[in-house]
Amino acid sequence: MKTASRALQILALSACFAAQMHGAIAMPGVRQAMRMIDGVSQSVITTTVEIAKAVVA
């Protein structure tokens, strides 16, 4: 049963990938979301470094 489930998941993922490559599926906002996540990650890293410097000093 586990093998059948895995095969079905691979088939579904392949179908989604093929549709995305063909242009049938549009995902607007994904690029903007990735930029937002990257910006938040950078600010968290910067804040963490500043706190570490303050603790060490």
N, C-alpha and C positions, 0 to 999 in steps of 0.2 A: 504494500500500500504506500509505503514511503517513496519507493521508486516511481510509482505512478504520479504521486503528488509533485515530486521534483521534476518529472518530465513535463507535466502540465504547466508548472511555473516557468520552465525554460521555454516552452512553446509560446506562452503568453508574453513573456519578455521579448522574445524574438519578433513576435507580431507587432508589439509596440515599437520596437526599434525600427522595423521595416516601415511602419506607417510614418514614423518621425522622419526617416531618411527620405521618404517619398514626398513629404510635405503635407500629408493628409491631417496630421495633428499639429496644431499650433499651440505653443505654451507661452503666451505673452506674460511678461512679468517675472519669468524665471531668472533672466539675466539681471534685472533690477534687484530681485531678492538676493541673488548671489553677491552683488555689489554691497548691499546693505549688511549682509552677514560678514563680509570681509571687513567693512568699515568698523563694525562693532568689535570684531576680533582684534583689529589693530588698536582700537582705543583701550580694550581690556589689557592687551599686552603692554602698552605704554604706561598705563596706570600701575600695573603690577611692577614694572621696572622702577618707576618713580618711588613706589612704596618700599621696594627692596633697598634702593639707594638711601632712603631716609632712615631705614632701620639700621643699616650697616654704618652710616655716618654718625 
